[in-house]
Amino acid sequence: TEPPQSDRACSPELLPRHASIPPPFKPKRVVVVFGVGKDTLGETIVRWLSNAHHDSSVHYKYTVVACGRNEQVLKELKTQMQAVHFYSIDALDSDGLDYFANKVLQQHGPPNLILNAIGMSTPPMAFDKTPAAQFNLIVDTMVKGTANINRAFLPMMCSVPAGQGYEGVIINFSSNWGRTAIDGHSALCTAKWAIEGLSKSIAQELPPNVAVIPCNPGAIHTEGLQNLLGPDRARDALPPIEWASRAIPFLLSLSPRDNGRSLTCPGAPTHHYDNALQTSKPMWALGFN
């Protein structure tokens, strides 16, 4: 009899690309961050996690693996964050991602948390004025890149049986524009809505100790947001350091019980919590302000 779809989705027998995890399994706090570049959400996350190594109030210490496309930028960041493992990765290179995922598994074990912050930002442009090549690049990068990341890492995460102390969470960063829409950014809205649907579909195929969660990070004052909205409209967004202090502890607290929920980080503009398609925050997380 053919196994149910939920058992087939991450079966190591059906997806044998990764080496088996040698017993006994020893839990680690391994965090992999995608979308790391200069003045990006990914860089903000990696800096906070790097600083957590020196903060006595942080309960866990993290093995941080940071991934981005610009090798030169990553080399510069490495000089500032020696404890972080930096890798130049193109999320559209599925074979390269498979190789990289195996490397992470062998060196650090299966990740406890993957933060997928890949994206592109372009100035506003009407749909009928947007070149097809630009539209396709934005959608391909965000949607196919997200699918490739999830496809590369989920088999190893799902291969650890529940009950051994391991929990694995993938957070695919969506946006408020993945639940509403804005003029001038048809490609971005298309991609962000797709990330929501992709994450929620995958979530239904996972074992109880693994989760995929679409999450709106809120508004962070980065170069990308200024490019999207313009300097004036981006001015009210949270500075990266302030965003990190509110949002990252919340992200680190998420677990498989949040699987498939459309969440929004603390500190987002009030209207980000008003969308009927999402649950703003779990009841147990209301302490994150």
Long-range contacts (C-beta under 8 A, 24 or more apart in sequence): 5-205, 6-204, 6-205, 6-206, 6-207, 8-205, 9-154, 9-158, 9-202, 9-205, 9-206, 10-154, 10-155, 10-157, 10-158, 10-159, 10-205, 10-206, 10-207, 10-210, 11-158, 12-155, 12-158, 12-159, 15-155, 17-98, 17-102, 17-155, 18-101, 18-102, 18-105, 18-155, 18-156, 18-159, 19-102, 19-105, 19-106, 20-159, 21-105, 21-109, 21-110, 21-156, 21-159, 21-160, 25-109, 25-160, 25-164, 25-165, 25-166, 26-109, 27-112, 27-165, 27-166, 28-63, 28-108, 28-109, 28-112, 29-60, 29-61, 29-62, 29-63, 29-112, 29-113, 30-62, 30-63, 30-65, 30-104, 30-108, 30-109, 30-110, 30-111, 30-112, 30-113, 31-62, 31-63, 31-64, 31-65, 31-111, 31-112, 31-113, 31-114, 31-115, 32-65, 32-67, 32-104, 32-111, 32-113, 32-114, 32-115, 32-153, 33-64, 33-65, 33-66, 33-67, 33-114, 33-115, 33-117, 34-67, 34-68, 34-89, 34-91, 34-114, 34-115, 34-116, 34-117, 34-118, 34-149, 35-67, 35-68, 35-116, 35-117, 35-118, 35-119, 35-173, 36-66, 36-67, 36-68, 36-74, 36-77, 36-86, 36-117, 37-68, 37-69, 37-70, 37-73, 38-70, 38-73, 38-76, 38-223, 39-222, 39-223, 39-224, 40-68, 40-117, 40-222, 40-223, 40-224, 41-117, 41-119, 41-173, 41-217, 41-220, 41-222, 41-224, 42-66, 42-67, 42-68, 42-115, 42-117, 42-118, 43-77, 44-220, 44-222, 44-240, 44-241, 44-243, 44-244, 45-115, 45-117, 45-244, 45-248, 46-77, 46-81, 46-84, 47-81, 47-240, 47-244, 48-244, 48-245, 48-248, 49-84, 49-248, 50-81, 50-83, 50-84, 53-83, 60-252, 63-108, 65-104, 65-108, 65-111, 67-100, 91-118, 91-141, 91-144, 91-145, 91-146, 91-148, 91-149, 92-140, 92-141, 92-144, 92-145, 92-148, 93-148, 94-148, 94-151, 94-152, 97-148, 97-149, 97-151, 97-152, 98-152, 100-152, 101-152, 101-153, 101-156, 104-153, 105-156, 110-153, 110-156, 110-157, 110-159, 110-160, 110-166, 110-168, 111-153, 111-157, 111-168, 112-166, 112-167, 112-168, 112-169, 113-168, 113-169, 113-170, 113-171, 113-251, 113-252, 114-149, 114-153, 114-168, 114-169, 114-170, 114-171, 115-171, 115-173, 115-251, 116-146, 116-149, 116-150, 116-170, 116-171, 116-172, 116-173, 117-173, 117-217, 118-142, 118-145, 118-146, 118-149, 119-173, 119-224, 120-188, 121-188, 121-223, 121-224, 121-225, 121-227, 121-228, 122-185, 122-187, 122-188, 122-227, 122-228, 123-227, 123-228, 123-230, 124-183, 124-184, 124-185, 124-228, 124-230, 125-184, 126-183, 126-184, 127-186, 130-186, 130-187, 134-187, 135-186, 135-187, 138-187, 138-188, 138-190, 138-191, 139-187, 139-190, 139-191, 139-194, 141-191, 142-188, 142-191, 142-192, 142-194, 142-195, 143-191, 143-194, 143-195, 143-198, 146-172, 146-195, 146-198, 147-198, 150-198, 150-202, 150-212, 154-202, 154-206, 154-210, 154-212, 157-210, 158-206, 158-207, 158-210, 160-209, 161-209, 162-207, 162-208, 162-209, 163-209, 166-209, 167-209, 167-210, 167-211, 167-255, 167-256, 168-209, 168-210, 168-211, 168-256, 169-210, 169-211, 169-212, 169-213, 169-254, 169-255, 169-256, 169-258, 170-211, 170-212, 170-213, 171-213, 171-214, 171-215, 171-251, 171-254, 172-198, 172-199, 172-212, 172-213, 172-214, 172-215, 173-214, 173-215, 173-216, 173-217, 174-199, 174-214, 174-215, 174-216, 174-262, 175-216, 175-217, 176-216, 176-218, 176-264, 176-268, 176-269, 176-271, 176-272, 176-275, 178-214, 178-216, 179-216, 179-262, 179-275, 179-277, 179-278, 180-275, 185-228, 188-228, 196-262, 196-277, 199-260, 200-260, 200-262, 203-259, 203-260, 204-260, 206-256, 206-259, 208-256, 209-256, 210-256, 210-259, 211-254, 211-255, 211-256, 211-257, 211-258, 211-259, 211-260, 212-259, 212-260, 213-254, 213-258, 213-259, 213-260, 213-261, 213-263, 214-262, 214-263, 215-251, 215-262, 215-263, 215-264, 215-265, 216-262, 216-263, 216-264, 216-265, 216-268, 216-272, 216-278, 217-243, 217-247, 217-265, 217-268, 218-243, 218-247, 218-264, 218-265, 218-266, 218-267, 218-268, 218-269, 218-272, 219-268, 219-269, 219-272, 236-269, 238-267, 242-267, 243-267, 246-288, 246-289, 249-288, 250-281, 250-285, 250-288, 253-285, 253-288, 258-282
